[in-house]
Amino acid sequence: MKNQSEKEKMLAGKPYKGISEELLIDRQYAKEVLFDFNTLRPREIEKRNELLKQILGKTGETFFIEPPFRCDYGYNITLGENFYSNYNFTVLDCAPITFGDHVLLGPNVSIYAVNHPTHHELRVQEYEYALPVTIGNNVWIGGGAIINMGVSIGDNTIIGSGSVVTKDIPANVIAVGNPCRVLREITDEDKKQFAHLDYN
C-alpha cells in the first residue's frame, strides 16, 4: 500500500503538512485565478464567474461573489443555487465547504475549515488538520461573522453580525455572539415584519 500524499491526507481529514509542493502548487493556482477575478472591472461579471468556475468545485446556475474574494484551493467549495456573498469573503477550504440554495453572506464573512495542533511541538512540525463545514438552505450570515471548522448550520437560520461560530447551529433559529449561541427560533410571527408594506 503506497503512502498517501499530503493532499490525500488533507482531503481524508487526516493530519497533513500544508507546505507540501503539491498543495503549494494548488494554492498558487487559485491565487493566480483570484488575482484576475479581483482585478476585473465591475461590469465584467460574466468573466468573473467564468474564472470562479475554473477553481470552484461546483456552482449553481446563478451565483454572485463580490470582489475581493480569497480562498485556499477553491475545489473544496460547493455553491448551491442563488448564492450571494458581499465584499471580502475569505475561505480556508482545506476540507469540503458546502453551501445550500439561497445562501446570503454579508461583507467580511470568513470560513476556516482548517486548524493547527494545540501542542506547540506538533505545530512547529507544520502539521494542520481540516474538517468540513456545511451551510444549509436559505441561511443568512451577517457581516464579519467567522465560521470555524467542523460546523454545520441548519436551514433557514440567521447568524448575527460579528458572531464566531464554533459549534453546530440548528435550523430555523437566530444565533449570535462569541461564541455563537441560539437567541431564539424563527416563527410565522416573523412574516409580519413587513406586513404594513405594499409589495406591488
N, C-alpha and C positions, 0 to 999 in steps of 0.2 A: 504494500500500500504506500503510495507516494505521499510525501509531506505536503500539507496544504500551503498554498501561498498566503501571504498576509491579507490579500484581498479576499480570498476564500474564507479565511478565518473571520474577517470583518463581517462578511455577508452572512456567516453562520452564527453570529453573535458571540464568538469566542474572543479572548484577549488577542490583540494583534498590534503590530508596530506600524503606525501611520507614516513613518519615514521611508517605507519600502519604495523602491524605484517604480514599481507598477502603480501604486497608489499616488505617488507624486505625479506621474505622467497623467493619470486620470484627473487629478485636481488642476494641473496646469492647463489641460484641455478645456475644462469647464471655465477657468478664469479667462482664457482667450475668447471663448464664445461670449461670456458675460461682459467682457470689455466692449465687444462690438455692440451687444444688446444695450448696454448702459450709455453708449455714446451716440446712438442714432437720434435723429431729430424727432421731436414729439409726434409729428404727423405720420411717421413711418411704423405704424402699428403692425401692419402685416409682416414687415421684415423682422420686427422684434419677435413676433410669435413664431415665425419660421425658425429663428435662431434658437428659441427655447425648445422647440420640438427636436432639435438636434441633440440636446443633452437630457431633457426630462424623460423619465421612464414611461409616462403615459399622461395624456391630457384629454379633456373632454373636447367637444366641438367648439365650445365657447369658453374662453378664459381671458383674463386681463391682469397682467402684473405691471404695476407702475415701476419704472426705473427710479432709483437704482435697486437692483436685486443681486443678492450674493448667495451662493451655495457651494458646498464642497465638491460634489460629484454630479448631481442632477439626476443620474439614472436611478436613484433610490426614491425619487419623488413621483407620486401619482396624484394627478388633479382630477376631481370629478367635474361634472358639467357646471357652467356658470360660476367658476372660481374667480374671486377678485382679491387682490392684495394691494394695499396702498404702499406708499414710499418706504424704502429701507427695509424690505423683507429679507431676513437673514436665516439661512437654513444650514445646519451642520448635519447633512444627510448621510451619515456613516451607517445607518440602518434604514429600513424602509419607512417612509413617511407618507401616509395615505390620507387624502382629503376626500370627503364625500361630496355630494352635489350642493350647490348654492352656499358655499362657504364664503364668508366675508371677513377679511382681516384689515384692521386699522393700520396706521403707519407705525413703523419701528417694532413690528412683531418679530420675535426671534424663536426659532425652534432648534433645540440642541439634542440630537439623538445620540450623543457621544459623551463619554466621561473619562476621567483619568483615575487610576487606583488611589485608594485612600492612603495607603502607606507609602512614604517617600521613597523607599528602596525600590519599589515597583515603578513608581513614577519616573525616577531617573533612568530606568531601563527603557523608557519611552513607550511603555505599553498604553493602550487605550482599550475601551470596550464600548459597544453600542447596542441599543435596544430600540425596537420600533416605536413609532408614535402614530396614533390613529385619531383622526378628527372626523366626526360623524357628519351627517347631512344637516344643512340649514344652521350651521354653527356660526356665531359671530364672535370674533376675538377682538377685544378693544386694543387701542393703540398702546404700544410699549409693553405688552404682555410677553412673558417668557414661558415657553412650554419645554419642560425637561424630558429626558429620555424615559422610555417605557410607559408613557402616559397615554391614556385613551380618554377622549371627550365625547360624550354621548350626543345623539341627535338633538337639534333644536336649542342647544344650550348657548348661553351667553357668558363669556369670560370678560370680566371688567378690566378696564384700562389699568395698566401697570401691575397686573397680577403676576405672580410666579407660581406656575402650576407644577407641583411635584408629585401629585398622586392622581389617580383616575377621578374624573368628574362625571356624574351620571347624566342621563338625558333630561331635557325639559326643565333645566334649572338656570338661575343666575348665580354665578360663583365669582367671588372677588377676593383680593388680598394677597398677602405674602406671609406664609404660604396660602395658596388659593383654597377657599372653603365655600361650600354651598351657602348662599344667602337666603334663597327662597325658591320655590317652584314657580314655573311659568304656568299660568292658568288661562281659562277663557276670559277672565276679567281683563286680562292684558289686551284683548282685542278691542276694548272700549277706549283705548288711549286716544285714538283719532276719530272717535265716533261722531264728533261735532263737525268734522271737516267734510266738504263735498268733494268726492274723488272724481266726479265727472267734469 
